[in-house]
């Protein structure tokens, strides 16, 4: 029993630290995922949506701290009780999302690793079993350090987590796992390679032949002989690969300008998913940034999900000498974790990114 407990202790502790750290690297992204869970379509508790960021920071820090506590053997009863309550809640959440097909990605490992809801659920079931082993065998969880060493390690871990969360919220995630990271080419990420896995789909045909109703299941060719096709239904047997970027576009009121702008040799994009919610201090910094970029031959555009009236109001208020184009809000939140933020492109390749706090660091 002692050996089993220690194996579970290492596995659970390491996984909680890793999972928590991945989300701690991007607490704003995790807060967007929580907002999705809190929405009307999922848990239907929209009253929590304004507090998603605070809940996000608390949950990810608590997750990392519990992993550290478990590995060093600090307060084992508190630790295993907390782990058990947390995993029971997560298991319920992932089962609900999977069974009712409410959420496509649980967000357990942020953008580092995408898991389907059912994969997330079974991962949580395995974790639940291991945590139950720890719960009933907590007497075998022995401290690895002296009492003073345990206290210092626990305190330093908590302070380090707080500092890291504060740092990434005021700047950008230290590690970027998204399809818009520096070095990525957006055109390439919007297309699939020739060897990509194609979806496998069953076609269920309903038809009549000689006055008798029949059904046929195939891969799309249909019945060779029939009097009349009544209908056809499709069922995906095996999911195909999808591009890393699926919904990115740059649109005016009249046309799609994505290809045109991604062909620019020097392009600065100001990203503000919501001009209504944009940070005033950040918006005030844009004029100097834009002037600096334009003097160095850069084309400057803005991307937002806000309407035309708000676009004009913002341009007039902050005296901005560029036009805002339309893009999906969720995509803009993915491109840069700031409102506003900025990315620099060279023929579609991301060369620089910045939070509004760091706009002066962009080089032109």
N, C-alpha and C positions, 0 to 999 in steps of 0.2 A: 504493500500500500504506500509506503514511504517513497519508493522509487517512482511509482505511478504519479503520485502527487507532485514530485519534483519535476517530472517530465511535463506534466500539465502546467505547472507553475512557469516553466521557461517558455513554453509555446504560447500560453495565454498572455503572459507579460510582454513578450516580444511583439506579438501581434497587436496588442492594444497600443503599445508605444509607436509601432510603425504606422498603424491606421490613424492614430491620433495625430502623429506628426505630419503625415501627408495632408490632413485636413487643416492642421494648425498653420501649415505653409500657405494656405489659401482660405482663411476663415470667411472671407466675403463670398467666395464661391460656394462654400458649404451653407452659408445663410440663404443663398438663392435656392439651394436644394430644399432647405427647411421650409421656405416660403411655398415651394411646390407641394410639399407634404401638407402644409397648413391650409392650402387653397380649398375652395368649395368642391372641386372635383375629387379630392382625395379624403382628407380627414374632416374637412368642413369646419375648421376653427380659425377663420380669418382674423379674429381678434388678436392672435399671436403673431401675425405677420409683421407688424411694426417692431417686434422685439426679436426678430429672427437673428440679427447679428449678435446681440448680447447672448442669446441662447447658444448660438454657434460657438462663440468664444468659450463660454463656460463648459459646454459639452466636450469640446476637443481638448481643452486643458485638463479637465477631469479624467478623460480617457487616458491621456499620457501619464498623468500622475498615478492613476491606479496601476498602470503597467509597471511604473518604477517602484511603487510600494510593494507590489507582489514580488518582483525580482529581488529586492533587498530585504524582504521580510518585515516591513514596517506596518504595524497595526494590522495583523492578519485578519482578525474578525471583521473589523470595519471594511477592509479591502475586499474580502470575499463576499460579504453582504452587498457591498456597492456593485461589485462585478455582476453578481447574480441578478440584482434588480435591473441593472442596465441591460444585460443581455436578454432578459425576459421581455423588456420593453422593445428592444431592437428586433427580437424574433417575431413578436406580434406585428410590428410595423412592416417588416419585410414580407411576412405572410399575407398581410392585408393588401400590400401593394402588388404582390404577385398574383394572388387569387382573383382579385378584382381588376387586375391589369390596369392599375392606376398610374404607376411610375415605371418608366423604361429602365432607369438606372438608379440604384439605391444611393449612390454617393459615398459608399463606405470607404473607398480609397480615392476619393476626389477624381481628378482627371488622370491620375497615374494608371489606374486599372479600372476598366468598366466591367461591372458585373450585372448580369440580368437579375431581375427580382427573384427568380427561383434559385439562381446560384447564390444570391445573397442570403436567402432564407436557409438553404442547406448549410451554408457556411456558419450561420448563427446557430443552427441546431447542433453542429459539431462543437462549437464554442460552448454552448449551453451544457453539453455533456461533460466537457472538461472542467467547466466552472463548478458543476455539481460535485465532481470528484474533489475539487479544492475545498468546496463548502463543507463536505462531510469529513474531509481529512485535513482541516486547517491546523490541527495540532502538530502536523508534520512540517508546517511552514516555519522554519527557523530563521532568525535574523542572520544576515551575513556580516553585519558590522556591530560595533558597540552602540549603546544607546545614544551617545552623543553623535557618533558617525551617522546613525540612521536619521536623526533629527536634522543634521546639517545637510545630508544628501537630499532629504525630502524638501527642505526649504529652498535649497539651491535649484532643484528641479522645478519647483513652482515659480520661482523668480525668473528662471530662464524661459519658461513657457510664456509668462506674462510679457517679458521683453520681446520675445520673438513675435508674438501676436501683435503687439503694438507696432513693431518695426514693419511687418508686412502690410498692415492696414494703412500705414502712412506712406508707404512706397508701393512696391509690387511684390507678388510672391517671389521668394528667393529662387525656387525651382519651378520652371514653367513647363507643364506637360501638355499644354493645349496645342492645337493645330495652327496657332498664330504666333508661336514663339519666335524669337530672333533666330534667323537662319532658315526658316521655313519659307517655301514659295507657295503663295496662295493658289495660283493656277494649278500647280501639281497636286496640292491637297484637295482640290475640287474635282479631280479626275481619278479614275481607277486604272491600275496597270493592266496590261493585256492578260496577265495570268490570274486576274482576280476571280474569286469564287462567285459563280452566278447562282442566283436563287433557284431552287428546285420547287416547282409548283405542280400540284395535281389539279386537273380540270375534271369536274364531275358534270357530264352532259346528261340532260333529260330530253328524250326525243320520242317520237312515235315511228313505228315501222310496221307496215301492214295493219294499221289500226290498233296496234298494241304499244302501250307506254313502256319504254325501256330506259336504263341508265348505263352510262359508260364512263369509266375513269381512265384518263390517259394524261399525257403531258402537253396537250394542246391541239392535237390534230383533229379530234372530233370523230364522230361515227362516219364510216364509209358510205353506208346506205341509211336513208331515213326518209320519212314522209314529211316531218316537220320537227324543227328544233324548238323545244318548249323553253329551255333555259340552260344556263351553265353557271356553276359556282366554282370558285377557286379556293384552294387550301395550300398554304406554304408548307412544304415538307421540310425544307432545309433553307435557312436564311442565307442570302448571298452577302458578299462584301459590299460595304458602302463607302463612299469617299469620306476622308477625314473631315472635310468641310462640305456641308450640304445646303445651307441656307444663306450663305453670304451673297450679298448683292449691293450694288450702288445704283440707286434709281432716282430719277427726277420725276416730276408729275407725268411726263410723257413717255419716257423711254428708260431702258436698262443700259447703264453706262459702265458696267463692271469691267468689261474687256478693255474699254478705252482707257480707263484710269489705271488699271493694272499694267498697262503697257508703258506708263510714264517712267522715264529714267530717274526722275527725282520727284517724289510725292510725299507730302506730309498730310496725314489724316488726323483731324481732331475728332475724337470719339466721345460722344455724350449721349448715352442711351436715353436719358430723359433731360431735356433742357429745363423742365419745371423743377427737377430735383438736383440740378447741377450745383456744385459748390461755388458760391459767389467768389471766394478768394481764387479758386482755380480759373474761373471765367475771366477774372481781371488780369490774369497773367497771359492770356492768349494773345493779346494785341502785340506785345513785344516779341513773343515767340514767332508769330506769323510774319511780322516785319523782318525779323532776322532770317527766316527761311526764304522769304521771297527775294530778299537781296542776294541770296546765294543761288538763285535760279530754281527754287522748288515750287512746284504746283501745290497749292494748299486747298483742301476741301474739308468739309465737316460731315460726319455721319451721325444721324439721330433717328429715333422713332417718333419724335414729337411732330406736331402738325405745322402747317405753313404759317399760321398766325404767330405761333411761338418762335419759329425760326426768325421771322422778320423782327419781332420784338427784341430778341437777343442780339441780333446783328446791330440794331440801332442802339441798344443800351450800352454795349461794350465796344462799339465802333469797329466791328470785325470786317475785314476786307476779304471775305471768301464766302462761298455758298455752302449751305447744308443740304445734303442729299439723304434720301430715306434708306434705312436698313432695319432689319428686325431687331427688336429690343433684346431678346435673348442672345442673339449673335453678338451684339455690341457688348453685352455684359461679359461674354466669353473672350472677346478680343483683348480687352484691357480692363483690369479690375480697378477702375477709377472713373469718376464722373465729374469733370472731364479727364480724359487721358489722351495720349498721342502715340501714334506709331509712324515710323518712317519706312517707306518702301522704295526699292530700286527694281523696276520691272517686275513687280509683284512679290519680291523677296523682302521679308521683314529684316531691316538692318538695325533699328533702334525702337525701343518702347519706353514710355515714361508715365508715371503718375503725375498728377498736376502739381504735387509738391516738388517734383524733380524736373520740370520742364526746362529749367536753365541748364541742365546737364546734357541736353540734346546737342549733338555736333552737326554743323552744316558746312 
